Amino acid sequence: MKESRSVLVPIDSSASSDLALARAIAMAVEQQAEIHVVHAIERTPAQPAFGIAVIHPLRRLK
């Protein structure tokens, strides 16, 4: 069984962040993981929104 781990993904309005988030979402789907945005702040147009997405394994109920 492959070990799952939490992954932190920075989110802002840059194209590289969009790509990082898209990859993180794909990884989460593949690993059946949850995605949580734990920090998000809406800024002015000069300072766009940013945050951190935390991807971690699902806790299965027994």
VMD Tcl script that builds the backbone (N, CA, C; Angstrom):
set m [mol new atoms 186]
animate dup $m
set s [atomselect $m all]
$s set {name element resname resid chain x y z} {
  {N N MET 1 A 0.840 -1.180 0.000}
  {CA C MET 1 A 0.000 0.000 0.000}
  {C C MET 1 A 0.887 1.246 0.000}
  {N N LYS 2 A 0.610 2.148 -0.931}
  {CA C LYS 2 A 1.398 3.368 -1.036}
  {C C LYS 2 A 1.036 4.333 0.090}
  {N N GLU 3 A 2.071 4.894 0.747}
  {CA C GLU 3 A 1.834 5.824 1.839}
  {C C GLU 3 A 1.359 7.168 1.288}
  {N N SER 4 A 0.304 7.702 1.880}
  {CA C SER 4 A -0.196 9.015 1.493}
  {C C SER 4 A 0.343 10.041 2.464}
  {N N ARG 5 A 0.516 11.261 1.981}
  {CA C ARG 5 A 0.986 12.330 2.846}
  {C C ARG 5 A 0.257 13.606 2.494}
  {N N SER 6 A 0.267 14.528 3.438}
  {CA C SER 6 A -0.355 15.823 3.190}
  {C C SER 6 A 0.519 16.643 2.253}
  {N N VAL 7 A -0.123 17.466 1.437}
  {CA C VAL 7 A 0.583 18.313 0.485}
  {C C VAL 7 A 0.064 19.729 0.644}
  {N N LEU 8 A 0.977 20.687 0.747}
  {CA C LEU 8 A 0.593 22.099 0.811}
  {C C LEU 8 A 0.771 22.724 -0.566}
  {N N VAL 9 A -0.229 23.453 -1.031}
  {CA C VAL 9 A -0.171 24.082 -2.345}
  {C C VAL 9 A -0.487 25.562 -2.198}
  {N N PRO 10 A 0.463 26.455 -2.516}
  {CA C PRO 10 A 0.144 27.878 -2.461}
  {C C PRO 10 A -0.832 28.249 -3.577}
  {N N ILE 11 A -1.755 29.132 -3.270}
  {CA C ILE 11 A -2.745 29.561 -4.256}
  {C C ILE 11 A -2.685 31.082 -4.361}
  {N N ASP 12 A -2.480 31.595 -5.552}
  {CA C ASP 12 A -2.649 33.025 -5.806}
  {C C ASP 12 A -3.144 33.164 -7.235}
  {N N SER 13 A -3.063 34.341 -7.794}
  {CA C SER 13 A -3.657 34.542 -9.117}
  {C C SER 13 A -2.688 34.276 -10.263}
  {N N SER 14 A -1.508 33.787 -9.960}
  {CA C SER 14 A -0.543 33.547 -11.035}
  {C C SER 14 A -0.852 32.245 -11.765}
  {N N ALA 15 A -0.417 32.181 -13.012}
  {CA C ALA 15 A -0.637 30.985 -13.826}
  {C C ALA 15 A 0.068 29.780 -13.218}
  {N N SER 16 A 1.255 29.987 -12.637}
  {CA C SER 16 A 1.971 28.857 -12.050}
  {C C SER 16 A 1.209 28.289 -10.858}
  {N N SER 17 A 0.537 29.142 -10.102}
  {CA C SER 17 A -0.265 28.658 -8.980}
  {C C SER 17 A -1.478 27.890 -9.484}
  {N N ASP 18 A -2.084 28.364 -10.572}
  {CA C ASP 18 A -3.203 27.638 -11.161}
  {C C ASP 18 A -2.770 26.245 -11.583}
  {N N LEU 19 A -1.608 26.144 -12.198}
  {CA C LEU 19 A -1.098 24.845 -12.623}
  {C C LEU 19 A -0.789 23.966 -11.419}
  {N N ALA 20 A -0.190 24.542 -10.380}
  {CA C ALA 20 A 0.117 23.780 -9.169}
  {C C ALA 20 A -1.161 23.263 -8.523}
  {N N LEU 21 A -2.194 24.107 -8.480}
  {CA C LEU 21 A -3.458 23.685 -7.888}
  {C C LEU 21 A -4.114 22.595 -8.725}
  {N N ALA 22 A -4.067 22.733 -10.049}
  {CA C ALA 22 A -4.633 21.704 -10.924}
  {C C ALA 22 A -3.924 20.363 -10.711}
  {N N ARG 23 A -2.611 20.392 -10.587}
  {CA C ARG 23 A -1.859 19.155 -10.320}
  {C C ARG 23 A -2.231 18.579 -8.961}
  {N N ALA 24 A -2.375 19.468 -7.973}
  {CA C ALA 24 A -2.738 19.014 -6.633}
  {C C ALA 24 A -4.123 18.370 -6.621}
  {N N ILE 25 A -5.056 18.957 -7.356}
  {CA C ILE 25 A -6.405 18.386 -7.436}
  {C C ILE 25 A -6.351 17.016 -8.095}
  {N N ALA 26 A -5.580 16.899 -9.167}
  {CA C ALA 26 A -5.442 15.609 -9.841}
  {C C ALA 26 A -4.846 14.572 -8.889}
  {N N MET 27 A -3.836 14.978 -8.107}
  {CA C MET 27 A -3.228 14.065 -7.150}
  {C C MET 27 A -4.236 13.653 -6.080}
  {N N ALA 28 A -5.029 14.610 -5.623}
  {CA C ALA 28 A -6.022 14.315 -4.592}
  {C C ALA 28 A -7.056 13.322 -5.097}
  {N N VAL 29 A -7.511 13.509 -6.326}
  {CA C VAL 29 A -8.481 12.585 -6.909}
  {C C VAL 29 A -7.864 11.196 -7.031}
  {N N GLU 30 A -6.629 11.133 -7.505}
  {CA C GLU 30 A -5.947 9.851 -7.672}
  {C C GLU 30 A -5.774 9.129 -6.340}
  {N N GLN 31 A -5.475 9.876 -5.296}
  {CA C GLN 31 A -5.218 9.277 -3.976}
  {C C GLN 31 A -6.453 9.258 -3.080}
  {N N GLN 32 A -7.593 9.658 -3.615}
  {CA C GLN 32 A -8.828 9.778 -2.838}
  {C C GLN 32 A -8.560 10.596 -1.584}
  {N N ALA 33 A -8.054 11.802 -1.774}
  {CA C ALA 33 A -7.682 12.676 -0.665}
  {C C ALA 33 A -8.629 13.871 -0.582}
  {N N GLU 34 A -8.590 14.530 0.550}
  {CA C GLU 34 A -9.365 15.743 0.757}
  {C C GLU 34 A -8.521 16.950 0.402}
  {N N ILE 35 A -9.178 18.028 0.016}
  {CA C ILE 35 A -8.493 19.300 -0.229}
  {C C ILE 35 A -9.142 20.341 0.673}
  {N N HIS 36 A -8.319 21.030 1.442}
  {CA C HIS 36 A -8.810 22.090 2.323}
  {C C HIS 36 A -8.046 23.368 2.034}
  {N N VAL 37 A -8.762 24.454 1.846}
  {CA C VAL 37 A -8.107 25.760 1.791}
  {C C VAL 37 A -8.121 26.284 3.219}
  {N N VAL 38 A -6.939 26.383 3.814}
  {CA C VAL 38 A -6.866 26.741 5.222}
  {C C VAL 38 A -6.580 28.216 5.453}
  {N N HIS 39 A -6.193 28.907 4.415}
  {CA C HIS 39 A -5.917 30.336 4.568}
  {C C HIS 39 A -6.215 31.017 3.244}
  {N N ALA 40 A -7.155 31.915 3.226}
  {CA C ALA 40 A -7.467 32.643 1.995}
  {C C ALA 40 A -7.844 34.078 2.348}
  {N N ILE 41 A -7.225 35.009 1.678}
  {CA C ILE 41 A -7.483 36.425 1.933}
  {C C ILE 41 A -7.784 37.099 0.597}
  {N N GLU 42 A -8.887 37.821 0.540}
  {CA C GLU 42 A -9.217 38.591 -0.661}
  {C C GLU 42 A -8.499 39.925 -0.573}
  {N N ARG 43 A -7.761 40.243 -1.594}
  {CA C ARG 43 A -6.985 41.478 -1.600}
  {C C ARG 43 A -7.494 42.412 -2.695}
  {N N THR 44 A -6.851 43.534 -2.815}
  {CA C THR 44 A -7.161 44.484 -3.878}
  {C C THR 44 A -6.627 43.930 -5.205}
  {N N PRO 45 A -6.996 44.538 -6.344}
  {CA C PRO 45 A -6.449 44.065 -7.618}
  {C C PRO 45 A -4.910 44.085 -7.662}
  {N N ALA 46 A -4.308 45.013 -6.945}
  {CA C ALA 46 A -2.839 45.069 -6.917}
  {C C ALA 46 A -2.251 43.933 -6.084}
  {N N GLN 47 A -3.014 43.442 -5.111}
  {CA C GLN 47 A -2.583 42.324 -4.283}
  {C C GLN 47 A -3.687 41.276 -4.330}
  {N N PRO 48 A -3.636 40.359 -5.297}
  {CA C PRO 48 A -4.725 39.412 -5.492}
  {C C PRO 48 A -4.868 38.416 -4.341}
  {N N ALA 49 A -5.974 37.703 -4.364}
  {CA C ALA 49 A -6.247 36.695 -3.344}
  {C C ALA 49 A -5.157 35.637 -3.331}
  {N N PHE 50 A -4.920 35.088 -2.169}
  {CA C PHE 50 A -3.961 34.000 -2.057}
  {C C PHE 50 A -4.406 33.084 -0.939}
  {N N GLY 51 A -3.767 31.948 -0.836}
  {CA C GLY 51 A -4.100 31.021 0.234}
  {C C GLY 51 A -3.226 29.795 0.149}
  {N N ILE 52 A -3.545 28.834 0.967}
  {CA C ILE 52 A -2.844 27.558 0.980}
  {C C ILE 52 A -3.904 26.462 0.913}
  {N N ALA 53 A -3.734 25.534 0.007}
  {CA C ALA 53 A -4.598 24.355 -0.030}
  {C C ALA 53 A -3.840 23.212 0.620}
  {N N VAL 54 A -4.477 22.515 1.518}
  {CA C VAL 54 A -3.872 21.359 2.174}
  {C C VAL 54 A -4.570 20.114 1.654}
  {N N ILE 55 A -3.793 19.220 1.101}
  {CA C ILE 55 A -4.333 17.971 0.566}
  {C C ILE 55 A -3.848 16.847 1.462}
  {N N HIS 56 A -4.772 16.087 2.029}
  {CA C HIS 56 A -4.355 15.004 2.898}
  {C C HIS 56 A -5.280 13.810 2.698}
  {N N PRO 57 A -4.818 12.635 3.088}
  {CA C PRO 57 A -5.604 11.422 2.848}
  {C C PRO 57 A -6.961 11.478 3.556}
  {N N LEU 58 A -7.951 10.847 2.943}
  {CA C LEU 58 A -9.264 10.731 3.576}
  {C C LEU 58 A -9.156 9.792 4.769}
  {N N ARG 59 A -9.868 10.122 5.814}
  {CA C ARG 59 A -9.943 9.212 6.956}
  {C C ARG 59 A -11.193 8.371 6.747}
  {N N ARG 60 A -11.004 7.110 6.579}
  {CA C ARG 60 A -12.139 6.226 6.307}
  {C C ARG 60 A -12.847 5.834 7.603}
  {N N LEU 61 A -14.167 5.852 7.563}
  {CA C LEU 61 A -14.950 5.423 8.715}
  {C C LEU 61 A -15.026 3.906 8.727}
  {N N LYS 62 A -14.983 3.338 9.913}
  {CA C LYS 62 A -15.058 1.874 10.017}
  {C C LYS 62 A -16.410 1.466 10.525}
}
mol reanalyze $m
mol bondsrecalc $m
mol representation Tube
mol addrep $m
